[in-house]
Structures are given as structure tokens and as C-alpha cells.
Amino acid sequence: MRIKNSIKNITTGLIGQMLLLFANFITRTVFINVLGSTYLGVSGLFGNILSLLSLAELGVGQAIMFSLYKPIAENDNDKISSLMAIYKKIYSGIFVFVLIVGMSLAPFLRYIIKDFDKIPHITVIYILYVFNSASSYLFVYRNTLITASQKNYIISQLSYIFSILMMALQIVGLVVFKNYFVYLIVQICTVICQNIATAIVAGKLFPELRTKNVKGLDTEEKNSLIKNIKSLMIYKVGTLALNSTDNILISAFVGIVKVGLYSNYHLISTSVTGFLSTIFGNLTASIGNLNAVETKEKKIEMFNVINLATFWLYGVCSICIFCVSNPFITVWIGKEYLLSYRELFVIVLNAYVAGMLFAPFNYRQTMGLFVYGKIRPIISAVINIIASVALGKRFGLEGILWGTIIARATTNVWFDPYIVFKKGLQSSPKYYFIDYLVKLVILFVTGALCFYVTEVIPGDEIISVIFKAIVAFVISNSVFLVIYARTNEMSYLKLIAKNILMKKQRG
């Protein structure tokens, strides 16, 4: 059942992600042609600011999800109802909190937007973003139950349907009205409708949610939940400060237009890695189930398999993004929207380093190792801000992004694996760290080879871009295959792929 649900989740996610990829680029193209790069920068900046307001959630969702794994596996409906009742109350409060705090930040916008006076109605636009962010918490608590039940494909289907509908309406709104406010109002309405639809589906899947006689958690269970939430609160604060400050710093030190240029590359990167996030993200509930019932040896074996798969996929995608992004931007919207290859290198390296944290991060979360190293994310966030500001003043965008890499390298990259192996798997993390460095060397050497080969390919047409992508894809996969073909992890991946094909043929 674990494999079956994972396959459903991944398949649904990949199909939807492909549709979203095309819809995203069409919407972005229309957006740039109608509104220009300034409003593109505004969109990226406000998205970053409001992601910081998700501090209000402070790990409640992760703590509840961890608490749901066991009662779902045991069909303990009373416990599930109790947890969801608590979740509902908390998220109602979060909606109000985000709305009030978000609105109160409006007077301070001029201090973080270098071009504040040049953008019409900037405060009204921000208020609409705040309402959109707050409304995302309405009914969303029911998503967690569906995800923890390894049925994330249901949420994905709804998300893709509403996202594609939203982008279609936004394109029409931009073409007809040429107005940013229409674009934002469509986004807000779609988010609310999607959350209502998800709540209705969850109610049908889990009728126990409608029970009126909900039992409270006992003292021990409440204390355990509160302990996990407190630990995750600090973790979430630091993680968001690390991941959600780049656009704010770019806006303050470089300018809102540069935020817009960076957001195009960020769209390319997230569009590609979004496929990988779909694959690996839909494995989280299955990893939670694995860590709840399997032996230590099985957990270690699967960790190594997942880690190789993560490196392979993120490595190939990182190389392809680096080789193809600038030629693609040139064909797509023009050379005036290009960043330098040095800036592109840092963007790609950032995506790779973040992606390689998947296995240790998810093992830590699903094994309930919340209490260890609670202040590590705070340290990471402080290092990020100090390094990004110092380097940003001298090197601009490139320096700000290097600050984020430095923060991750000095904290996340080594600490989460250490905790997983020492506290969760009771094993030495030495092999993991050696393997991480070896993989990094393989990535750089393979990436350099692919770049120099693709640079020889002439032309600025879309056919040339596609050919460069194919060459980079083939070379990188070939190198990885030669290196890892005889490993135990590769044998296990082949076995999983074979089982998936057999299940599809029977199905």
C-alpha cells in the first residue's frame, strides 16, 4: 500500500506539474509583455515578505502530521478527530494573526523597496497580497490529514485544476484589462475556492471529521504535542528567515527591477525542481510510515537509496539549468533580461544544496527528532543575514545568494544528517559526509564538461536551446550511470522501477 500510494501521488504530481510548467511560462510571458519587469519584481518581493508571515504557523502543521501517522495506521478515528479539532482552532487564529500583522507592516514598505515612490498604488497591492496570504489558511488544516494518509494525489489534483484555472483567468484579465489588480483579485478568489473544495473532499473522505463528540487528548499526548510544536517553532523561524529574505535584500540593496530579473531565473529553477519536489515530497508520508514500522537496517538502506536518487535527479537538473537558462531567457523574453553566468551559477548551486537536504530533513521530521538542535535554524538565519548583507553590499545579487549558501553549508548541510544518524539511526554519519563531498566533486566536473560541450553548439533559436538541453541531459546521466551502475543503491532503484512497471502493466 505504501508503494501504491507513493506511485499515485508521484504520477498525479508529475502530470500536473507538466501542465503547470507550460501555464506558468505562458502567464509569465503575458505578464512581462503587459506590465513589465517592475511589477514582476513587486510580485517576487511581496511573495518573500508574506512567506515570512507563515511564521504564524510555526511548525504546527508538521507537528500535527507527525502525530497523525500512528493513529492513521491504527485507524484510531477518535485520536484523529481530536487532533484535527485542535488543528482547526489554531489555524483560525493564524488567519486573523496574519491578516492583522501583515496589514500593520504596510507603513514600513518604503524602507525595504528602493524604488517605492516610482510604483503606483504599491501599498494597495501589498494589502491584496496580505489578504491572499491570510486566506490560504482557511480550511487548509484538512490538507494535512489527506497528506498524512498518503493520498496527497487528491490535493495535487485539486491544486493543479485550480492553479491552471487561475492562470487562464489571469491571462484573460491581463490581456483585456491590462491591470495588476485584476490579476491579484483572480488569485485571491481562486485560493479561497480551492481551500473550500479541499475541505469538502476531506469531509467526504473522512466522515469522522464531522463528529460533534470529539474527545480531548490526554495530558501526556498534549504535552508531547506541545513539546514538538515548541521545538518546531524555533526551527520554522530560522528556516523561513533563511529561505525568505533574498528578494527583500535584493530589493533593498540592488533594486526592484533586479528582483524581477532574478525571479525569471527562479521560475526556471523552481519549474524544473518542482518536478523533483513532487516526486520526493510525495514520499514524505511513506517515509513516515517506514520509520514507524521498519528495522534500523531497512531505514538506513532506504536513506541511502533516496539520497542517491536525490543527487542524481537534482544533479542532472542543476547541470541542465546552468547550461540552458541564459540561451532560453534570450529566446523567451530577450537579452535585456539576462543575468551573468556567475550569478546563474550561484542560483543553481543554491537549488542543488537545498535539494540535497531532502533525505536528512525528511528522516528527521518523520522520526520525530524535533527537539535536537532547536537553535540551529536561528544560527543559520543569523549567518545568512550577516553574510548576505556584507557580500550584497559589495557584490550585489551574487553576494546575497552566496550568503544563503554559506549559511546552509555551515549549518543545515551537516547538522540534520548528524542528528538523523546519531539519534535516529544510531549509526555513524561519516560515510554520509564523505559521500556528500564526492558527489559534489562529481557534480562540478560533470557540469563543467556539459557546459563546455553545449557552449560549442551555435544558434539562438529554440531548436538550439532544446539541443543544448538534450546534450547536457545525456552527458550528465551517462557520467552518473558509469559511476553508480554497480552500487547497491542503484540495484535497489532498478528493482523499484521494475516493480512499478509491473504494477502498471497489471493495472
C-alpha positions in Angstrom: 0.0 0.0 0.0 2.9 2.3 0.8 4.4 1.9 -2.7 1.0 2.1 -4.4 0.1 5.4 -2.7 3.5 6.8 -3.5 3.1 5.9 -7.2 -0.3 7.5 -7.3 1.0 10.6 -5.6 4.0 10.9 -7.8 2.2 10.2 -11.1 -0.5 12.7 -10.4 2.1 15.3 -9.3 4.2 14.9 -12.4 1.3 15.2 -14.8 0.0 18.3 -13.0 3.5 19.8 -12.8 3.9 19.4 -16.5 0.7 21.3 -17.1 1.6 24.0 -14.6 5.0 24.4 -16.2 3.5 25.4 -19.5 0.8 27.5 -17.9 3.3 29.3 -15.7 5.5 30.3 -18.6 2.6 31.5 -20.7 1.3 33.6 -17.8 4.8 35.0 -17.1 5.3 35.9 -20.8 1.9 37.8 -20.9 2.7 39.4 -17.5 6.1 40.7 -18.7 4.7 42.0 -22.0 1.8 43.7 -20.4 3.2 45.0 -17.1 7.0 44.8 -17.4 9.8 43.8 -15.1 8.9 46.3 -12.3 5.7 44.6 -11.3 7.5 41.3 -11.7 9.9 42.4 -9.0 7.0 43.5 -6.9 5.4 40.1 -7.2 8.6 38.4 -6.1 9.3 40.7 -3.3 5.8 40.6 -1.7 5.8 36.8 -2.1 9.0 36.7 0.0 7.7 39.2 2.6 4.5 37.3 3.1 6.2 33.9 3.3 7.8 35.3 6.4 4.3 35.8 7.9 3.9 32.0 7.7 5.9 32.2 10.8 2.5 32.3 12.4 2.1 28.6 11.5 5.3 27.9 13.4 5.5 24.2 12.6 2.0 23.3 13.8 1.3 21.5 10.6 4.4 19.4 10.8 3.8 18.5 14.4 0.2 17.5 13.8 1.2 15.5 10.7 3.8 13.6 12.8 1.1 12.9 15.4 -1.3 11.6 12.8 0.9 8.9 11.3 0.3 6.4 14.1 -3.5 6.9 14.6 -4.0 6.7 10.8 -2.0 3.4 10.7 -4.1 2.1 13.6 -7.5 3.5 12.3 -7.9 5.4 15.6 -10.6 7.8 14.5 -11.1 9.3 17.9 -7.5 10.4 18.1 -7.6 11.7 14.5 -10.8 13.8 15.3 -9.1 15.2 18.5 -6.0 16.3 16.6 -7.9 17.8 13.8 -10.2 19.8 16.2 -7.1 21.3 17.8 -5.6 22.0 14.3 -8.8 23.8 13.2 -8.8 26.2 16.2 -5.1 27.0 15.8 -5.5 27.8 12.1 -8.5 30.0 12.6 -6.2 32.1 14.9 -3.4 32.1 12.4 -5.7 33.5 9.7 -6.5 36.5 12.0 -2.9 36.9 13.1 -1.5 37.0 9.5 -4.2 39.5 8.5 -3.5 41.9 11.3 0.3 41.7 11.4 0.5 41.8 7.6 -1.6 45.0 7.4 0.5 46.6 10.2 3.7 46.2 8.1 2.4 48.3 5.3 3.8 51.7 6.6 7.3 50.2 6.5 7.4 49.2 2.8 9.3 52.3 1.8 12.3 51.2 3.9 12.7 47.9 2.0 11.8 48.9 -1.5 14.5 51.1 -3.1 12.1 52.2 -5.8 9.0 52.7 -3.6 7.9 56.1 -4.9 8.1 55.0 -8.6 5.5 52.3 -8.3 1.8 53.4 -8.3 -0.6 52.1 -5.7 2.2 49.9 -4.1 0.5 49.9 -0.7 -2.9 48.7 -2.0 -1.1 46.0 -4.0 0.6 44.9 -0.8 -2.7 44.8 1.2 -4.2 42.5 -1.5 -1.2 40.2 -1.1 -1.7 40.1 2.6 -5.3 39.1 2.2 -4.3 36.4 -0.3 -1.7 35.0 2.2 -4.1 35.0 5.1 -6.9 33.4 3.1 -4.6 30.5 2.3 -5.0 29.3 5.9 -8.8 28.9 5.7 -9.8 25.2 5.7 -6.2 24.3 4.9 -5.8 22.2 8.1 -7.7 19.4 6.4 -5.0 19.1 3.8 -2.7 17.6 6.4 -5.0 14.7 7.1 -5.1 13.8 3.4 -1.4 14.1 3.1 -0.6 12.0 6.2 -2.9 9.3 4.8 -0.6 9.0 1.8 -3.3 10.4 -0.5 -1.6 13.6 -1.5 -2.6 12.9 -5.1 -6.1 14.1 -4.2 -4.8 17.5 -3.0 -2.5 17.7 -6.1 -5.4 17.1 -8.5 -7.4 19.9 -6.9 -4.4 22.2 -6.7 -3.5 21.7 -10.4 -7.1 22.2 -11.5 -7.5 25.5 -9.6 -4.0 26.7 -10.5 -4.5 26.2 -14.2 -7.9 27.9 -14.0 -6.4 30.8 -12.1 -3.7 31.3 -14.6 -6.1 31.1 -17.5 -8.3 33.8 -15.9 -5.2 35.9 -15.1 -4.1 35.8 -18.7 -7.5 36.9 -19.9 -7.5 39.7 -17.2 -4.1 40.9 -18.2 -4.9 40.9 -22.0 -8.3 42.6 -21.6 -7.9 45.0 -18.7 -4.1 45.3 -18.6 -4.4 45.8 -14.8 -2.4 44.3 -12.0 -5.3 44.5 -9.5 -7.5 42.2 -11.7 -4.5 39.7 -11.7 -4.4 39.7 -7.9 -8.2 39.5 -7.3 -8.4 36.5 -9.5 -5.6 34.9 -7.4 -7.3 35.6 -4.1 -10.7 34.2 -5.3 -9.0 31.0 -6.6 -7.2 30.4 -3.4 -10.4 30.6 -1.4 -12.3 28.4 -3.7 -9.5 25.8 -3.7 -9.5 25.6 0.1 -13.3 25.2 0.2 -13.1 22.4 -2.4 -10.4 20.6 -0.4 -12.3 20.9 2.8 -15.4 19.4 1.2 -13.4 16.5 -0.3 -11.7 15.8 3.0 -15.1 15.8 4.8 -16.3 13.1 2.4 -13.1 11.0 2.7 -13.0 11.3 6.5 -16.6 11.5 7.8 -15.2 11.3 11.3 -14.3 15.0 10.9 -18.0 15.8 11.2 -18.5 14.2 14.6 -19.6 16.6 17.3 -18.5 14.5 20.3 -14.8 15.0 19.9 -12.7 13.6 22.8 -9.8 15.7 24.1 -6.2 14.5 24.2 -4.9 13.2 27.5 -2.3 15.1 29.4 0.7 13.0 28.1 -0.4 13.4 24.5 -1.0 17.2 24.9 2.4 17.6 26.5 4.1 15.6 23.7 2.3 17.7 21.0 3.2 21.0 22.7 6.8 19.9 23.1 7.1 19.1 19.4 5.4 22.3 18.4 7.7 24.4 20.6 10.7 22.7 19.0 9.4 23.3 15.5 8.6 26.9 16.3 12.2 27.8 16.6 13.1 25.6 13.6 10.5 27.3 11.4 11.6 30.8 12.4 15.1 30.1 11.3 14.2 28.2 8.2 11.9 31.0 6.9 14.5 33.6 7.7 17.0 31.6 5.7 14.7 31.0 2.7 12.6 34.1 2.5 14.9 37.1 2.8 16.8 37.0 -0.5 14.3 39.1 -2.5 13.9 41.6 0.4 17.7 42.1 0.5 17.9 42.3 -3.3 15.2 44.9 -3.3 16.9 47.0 -0.6 20.5 46.8 -1.9 20.1 46.4 -5.7 16.6 47.4 -6.7 13.1 46.1 -7.5 14.0 45.5 -11.2 16.8 43.2 -10.3 14.3 41.2 -8.2 12.2 40.9 -11.4 15.2 39.6 -13.4 16.1 37.1 -10.6 12.5 35.9 -10.4 12.6 34.8 -14.1 15.6 32.5 -13.3 13.9 31.5 -10.1 10.9 30.5 -12.1 13.0 28.3 -14.4 14.8 26.7 -11.4 11.6 26.1 -9.4 9.7 24.8 -12.5 12.4 22.2 -13.1 13.0 21.3 -9.4 9.2 21.4 -8.9 9.1 18.1 -10.7 11.6 16.7 -8.2 9.8 18.2 -5.2 6.7 16.5 -6.5 8.5 13.1 -6.6 10.2 13.5 -3.3 7.6 15.5 -1.5 5.0 12.7 -2.1 7.3 10.2 -0.5 7.2 12.0 2.9 4.2 10.2 4.2 5.6 6.9 3.0 8.9 7.7 4.8 6.9 8.4 7.9 5.2 5.1 7.6 8.6 3.4 7.0 10.2 5.0 10.1 7.2 3.9 12.2 7.3 0.2 11.4 10.7 -0.9 9.8 14.0 -2.0 11.3 17.1 0.2 11.6 18.8 -1.6 8.8 15.9 -1.1 6.4 15.7 2.6 7.4 19.5 3.1 6.6 19.2 1.2 3.3 16.2 3.3 2.1 18.0 6.5 3.3 21.0 5.7 1.0 18.7 4.8 -1.9 16.7 8.1 -1.5 19.9 10.1 -1.2 21.4 8.7 -4.4 18.1 9.3 -6.2 18.1 12.9 -4.9 21.7 13.5 -6.0 21.1 12.0 -9.4 17.9 14.0 -10.2 18.9 17.3 -8.6 22.4 16.9 -10.1 21.2 16.4 -13.7 18.6 19.2 -13.4 21.1 21.6 -11.9 23.6 21.0 -14.8 20.8 21.4 -17.4 19.5 24.6 -15.8 23.0 26.1 -15.8 23.7 25.1 -19.4 20.3 26.2 -20.8 18.9 29.1 -18.7 20.7 32.0 -20.5 20.0 30.7 -24.0 16.4 30.1 -23.0 15.9 33.6 -21.5 17.4 35.1 -24.7 14.9 33.3 -26.9 12.0 33.7 -24.5 12.0 37.4 -23.5 15.3 38.9 -24.7 18.9 39.6 -23.8 17.9 42.6 -21.6 16.6 40.1 -19.0 19.8 38.1 -18.7 21.9 37.7 -15.6 25.6 36.9 -15.7 26.8 33.3 -15.6 28.4 33.9 -12.2 25.0 34.9 -10.8 23.4 31.9 -12.6 26.0 29.6 -11.0 25.1 30.7 -7.5 21.3 30.4 -8.2 21.9 26.8 -9.5 24.2 25.9 -6.6 21.6 27.2 -4.1 18.9 25.0 -5.6 21.2 21.9 -5.6 22.3 22.4 -2.0 18.7 22.9 -0.8 17.6 19.8 -2.8 20.2 17.6 -1.3 18.8 18.2 2.1 15.7 16.2 1.3 16.7 12.8 2.7 18.1 14.0 6.1 15.4 16.6 6.5 12.5 14.2 5.9 14.0 11.5 8.0 14.5 14.0 10.8 10.9 15.2 10.6 9.2 11.8 10.2 11.3 10.3 13.0 10.1 13.0 15.4 13.6 14.3 16.1 12.3 17.9 16.6 13.9 18.7 19.9 17.5 18.2 18.8 19.4 21.4 17.8 16.4 23.7 18.1 18.5 26.8 17.8 20.4 25.6 14.7 18.0 27.3 12.3 18.3 30.5 14.2 22.1 30.4 13.9 21.6 29.6 10.2 19.3 32.6 9.7 21.7 35.0 11.6 24.7 33.8 9.4 22.6 34.2 6.3 21.6 37.8 7.1 25.1 38.8 8.1 26.8 37.2 5.2 24.2 38.3 2.6 24.3 41.9 3.8 28.1 42.0 3.9 28.5 40.3 0.5 25.4 42.0 -1.0 26.8 45.5 -0.4 30.0 44.6 -2.4 28.8 42.0 -5.0 25.0 42.7 -5.3 22.8 39.8 -6.2 25.6 37.3 -6.4 26.8 38.2 -2.9 23.3 37.9 -1.4 22.9 34.5 -2.8 26.3 33.4 -1.7 25.3 34.4 1.8 22.5 31.9 1.7 24.8 29.1 0.5 27.3 29.9 3.3 24.5 29.8 5.9 23.3 26.4 4.6 26.8 24.9 4.3 27.8 25.9 7.9 24.6 24.6 9.5 21.9 22.6 7.6 24.2 20.6 5.4 26.0 18.8 8.3 23.7 19.1 11.3 20.5 17.4 10.1 22.4 14.3 8.8 24.4 14.2 12.0 21.2 14.1 14.1 19.5 11.6 11.8 22.4 9.1 12.0 23.4 9.6 15.6 19.9 10.0 17.3 17.6 8.3 14.8 19.6 5.5 13.1 22.2 5.0 15.9 24.9 4.9 13.3 28.0 7.0 12.3 27.4 9.8 9.8 31.0 9.6 8.5 30.0 7.7 5.3 27.3 10.3 4.5 29.7 13.3 4.8 32.4 11.6 2.6 29.8 10.6 0.1 28.4 14.2 0.0 31.8 15.7 -0.8 32.4 13.0 -3.5 29.0 13.8 -5.1 29.8 17.5 -5.1 33.1 16.9 -7.0 31.3 14.6 -9.5 28.7 17.4 -10.0 31.2 20.1 -10.7 33.3 18.0 -13.0 30.3 16.8 -14.9 28.7 20.2 -15.0 31.9 21.8 -16.4 32.1 19.1 -19.1 28.4 19.7 -20.1 28.8 23.5 -20.2 31.9 23.5 -22.4 30.2 21.0 -24.8 26.9 22.9 -25.0 28.7 26.3 -25.5 30.1 24.9 -28.8 26.5 24.4 -30.1 25.7 27.5 -32.2 22.5 29.4 -32.7 20.0 31.5 -30.6 16.8 29.7 -31.7 14.6 27.5 -29.7 15.9 24.4 -31.5 19.4 25.2 -30.4 18.2 25.6 -26.8 16.4 22.2 -26.9 19.5 20.6 -28.4 21.7 22.0 -25.7 19.3 20.7 -23.0 19.3 17.2 -24.6 23.2 17.1 -24.8 23.6 18.2 -21.2 20.9 15.7 -20.1 22.5 12.8 -22.0 26.1 13.6 -20.9 25.3 14.1 -17.2 23.1 10.9 -17.0 25.8 8.9 -18.8 28.5 10.0 -16.4 26.3 9.3 -13.3 25.4 5.9 -14.7 29.0 4.9 -15.3 29.9 5.9 -11.7 26.9 4.4 -9.9 25.8 1.5 -12.1 27.3 -1.2 -9.8 26.3 0.2 -6.4 23.7 -1.4 -4.1 21.6 1.7 -4.1 21.4 1.6 -7.9 20.4 -2.1 -7.8 17.6 -1.2 -5.4 16.4 1.7 -7.6 16.3 -0.7 -10.6 14.2 -3.1 -8.5 11.8 -0.4 -7.5 11.5 0.8 -11.2 10.8 -2.8 -12.2 8.1 -3.3 -9.6 6.4 0.0 -10.7 6.4 -1.1 -14.3 4.9 -4.5 -13.4 2.2 -2.9 -11.3 1.3 -0.5 -14.2 1.1 -3.4 -16.6 -1.2 -5.3 -14.3 -3.2 -2.2 -13.6 
